Amino acid sequence: MSKNTFHILMVDDDDRIRELVKEYLVEKKFLVTTAKDSMDAKRKLEIIKFDILILDIMMPGQSGLSLTKEIKKNSNTPIILLTARGETQNRIEGLEMGADDYLGKPFEPKELLLRIINILNKTKKPILPEEIFIGNVLINLKKMNIKVGNKVIRINPQEKKVLEKMLESPGKVFSRNDIGKIINISKERTIDVMITRLRQKIESNPKNPKYLQTIRGSGYALWIK
């Protein structure tokens, strides 16, 4: 793991814990930013994209639980919650709100490191090749086009984002809500129209799709064959 590969936000109102965790993780070649409370954290989240968040539950002002719920509405960034020993209900609530893991205080920095590595290994983004074949269709995400024989078809930024996510997880079912979060659109009809447009660009028979399929009652999946 090279230096500054992953950027972590550590949020805790205890100055000693913040600095201890930061010092330890920096030694392990992470880039670490700290925040003293939820308000401070939200200011930093507006301008920096973090790979993982470590949030203390008990903080003045907005709690770590409330902040987790707020963040997870619009982001899939992994979150580890720090809880006091024995606060079982808080741990359950945190997981229900979308937290990816929790760690009881006091804790060993090495255990936190292992939990961070475990989550990052599960969630790290696959590196896609510049060009990908789906059947006889060649998709180039960098150039934002699709080649069918000698014909070149442009794709727009929204189509690129959806294709990229689907190509990262071939066969995974994406609900309309999932797709809406990717392109920041909430209208299901608009999402369906975009999928129809993509089928027209990818499929030889868009009305009977072979690759970009509808999963009845669930959403859409992209199969690479």
C-alpha positions in Angstrom: 0.0 0.0 0.0 1.7 3.2 -1.2 1.6 6.4 0.7 -1.5 8.6 0.3 -3.3 5.8 -1.6 -6.3 6.0 0.8 -7.6 9.1 2.5 -9.3 8.6 5.9 -11.4 11.1 7.9 -11.2 10.6 11.7 -14.0 12.3 13.6 -13.8 12.4 17.4 -14.2 15.2 20.0 -11.3 13.7 22.1 -8.1 15.5 20.9 -5.9 12.7 22.3 -7.7 9.9 20.5 -7.8 11.9 17.2 -4.0 12.5 17.3 -3.2 9.0 18.4 -5.1 7.4 15.6 -3.8 9.9 13.0 -0.2 9.3 14.0 -0.6 5.6 13.9 -2.4 5.5 10.5 0.0 8.0 9.0 2.9 5.6 10.0 1.0 2.9 8.1 1.1 5.1 5.0 -2.5 6.4 5.0 -3.4 10.0 4.4 -5.5 11.2 7.4 -7.6 14.2 8.0 -9.2 14.9 11.4 -12.4 16.6 12.5 -13.5 17.5 16.1 -17.2 17.2 15.6 -19.9 16.5 12.9 -20.1 20.1 11.8 -16.3 20.2 11.2 -16.6 16.8 9.4 -19.3 18.0 7.1 -17.2 21.0 6.1 -14.4 18.7 5.1 -16.7 16.3 3.3 -17.9 19.1 1.1 -14.4 19.6 -0.4 -12.6 16.3 0.0 -13.5 12.8 -1.2 -12.5 10.3 1.5 -12.1 6.5 1.1 -13.3 5.7 4.6 -14.8 7.6 7.6 -14.2 6.8 11.3 -16.9 8.4 13.4 -17.2 8.5 17.2 -20.9 8.1 18.2 -20.9 10.3 21.3 -20.0 13.8 20.2 -21.3 17.3 21.2 -23.9 18.6 18.7 -24.8 16.1 16.0 -24.0 12.5 17.1 -22.1 10.0 15.0 -25.3 8.0 14.5 -27.1 11.0 13.1 -24.2 11.9 10.9 -23.9 8.3 9.6 -27.6 8.4 8.6 -27.1 11.8 6.8 -24.0 10.7 4.9 -25.4 7.3 3.8 -28.4 9.0 2.1 -26.2 10.2 -0.7 -22.9 8.3 -0.3 -21.5 4.8 -0.2 -18.3 5.8 1.6 -17.5 3.1 4.2 -18.0 4.2 7.8 -16.6 2.6 11.0 -18.3 3.8 14.2 -16.5 4.1 17.5 -18.7 3.1 20.5 -18.3 2.9 24.2 -18.0 -0.7 25.5 -21.4 -2.2 26.2 -23.4 0.2 24.1 -25.0 -2.6 22.2 -28.1 -0.6 21.1 -25.9 2.1 19.6 -24.0 -0.5 17.6 -27.3 -2.0 16.3 -28.6 1.5 15.4 -25.4 2.3 13.6 -25.5 -0.8 11.5 -29.2 -0.1 10.7 -28.2 3.4 9.5 -25.6 2.0 7.1 -22.4 1.8 9.1 -20.0 -0.8 7.7 -18.4 -1.8 11.0 -18.0 -0.7 14.7 -15.2 -0.8 17.2 -15.6 -0.4 21.0 -13.6 2.0 23.0 -10.9 1.7 24.3 -9.4 -0.1 21.3 -6.0 -1.1 20.0 -4.9 0.9 17.0 -3.9 -2.3 15.2 -7.4 -3.6 15.5 -8.7 -0.4 13.9 -6.1 -0.8 11.1 -7.2 -4.4 10.4 -10.9 -3.3 10.2 -10.0 -0.5 7.8 -8.0 -2.8 5.6 -10.8 -5.4 5.6 -13.4 -2.9 4.5 -11.1 -1.3 1.8 -10.3 -4.8 0.4 -14.1 -5.3 0.0 -15.0 -1.9 -1.4 -12.0 -0.7 -3.4 -12.9 0.2 -6.9 -11.9 -2.2 -9.7 -9.6 -0.7 -12.3 -11.4 -1.0 -15.6 -9.5 -1.2 -18.9 -9.9 1.7 -21.3 -11.7 -0.5 -23.8 -14.2 -3.2 -23.0 -16.1 -5.6 -25.3 -19.7 -6.5 -24.7 -20.4 -9.0 -27.4 -19.3 -7.3 -30.6 -19.6 -3.8 -29.2 -16.5 -2.0 -28.1 -17.0 0.5 -25.2 -14.4 3.2 -24.6 -15.3 5.0 -21.4 -12.4 7.5 -21.7 -13.4 8.7 -25.1 -17.1 8.3 -24.2 -18.0 6.3 -27.2 -19.3 2.9 -28.4 -18.1 1.3 -31.6 -20.3 -1.1 -33.5 -18.4 -2.2 -36.6 -17.3 1.0 -38.3 -20.0 3.1 -36.6 -19.0 5.3 -33.6 -21.8 6.3 -31.2 -21.3 8.9 -28.5 -22.4 8.4 -24.9 -23.2 11.3 -22.5 -21.8 11.8 -19.0 -24.8 10.2 -17.3 -24.6 7.1 -19.5 -20.9 6.8 -18.9 -21.4 6.9 -15.1 -24.0 4.1 -15.2 -22.0 2.0 -17.6 -18.9 2.4 -15.5 -20.7 1.2 -12.3 -22.3 -1.7 -14.1 -19.1 -2.8 -15.8 -17.4 -2.8 -12.4 -20.0 -5.3 -11.2 -21.1 -7.4 -14.1 -24.3 -9.3 -13.3 -25.1 -7.2 -10.3 -28.7 -6.0 -10.1 -29.0 -2.2 -9.9 -32.4 -0.9 -8.8 -33.8 2.3 -10.2 -32.9 3.9 -6.8 -29.3 2.7 -7.2 -29.1 4.2 -10.7 -30.7 7.4 -9.6 -28.0 7.9 -6.9 -25.3 7.3 -9.6 -26.6 10.1 -11.8 -28.4 12.2 -9.2 -31.9 11.7 -10.7 -35.0 10.6 -8.8 -37.6 10.2 -11.6 -38.0 6.5 -12.4 -39.3 7.4 -15.9 -36.2 9.3 -16.7 -34.0 6.4 -15.6 -36.0 4.0 -17.7 -35.6 6.2 -20.8 -31.8 6.4 -20.2 -31.6 2.6 -20.0 -33.6 2.4 -23.2 -31.1 4.7 -24.9 -28.2 2.6 -23.7 -29.8 -0.5 -25.1 -30.2 1.1 -28.5 -26.5 1.8 -28.5 -25.3 -1.6 -27.1 -27.9 -4.2 -28.2 -28.3 -5.6 -31.7 -32.0 -6.1 -30.8 -32.9 -3.5 -28.1 -36.4 -4.9 -27.7 -35.0 -8.3 -26.8 -31.8 -7.3 -24.9 -29.0 -9.9 -24.4 -26.7 -7.9 -22.2 -28.5 -5.0 -20.5 -31.4 -6.9 -19.1 -34.4 -6.1 -16.9 -34.6 -8.1 -13.7 -38.3 -8.2 -13.1 -39.3 -6.4 -9.8 -35.6 -5.6 -9.0 -34.0 -3.4 -11.6 -31.3 -3.8 -14.3 -28.2 -5.9 -14.7 -25.4 -5.8 -17.3 -24.0 -9.1 -18.5 -20.7 -9.3 -20.3 -20.5 -12.4 -22.5 
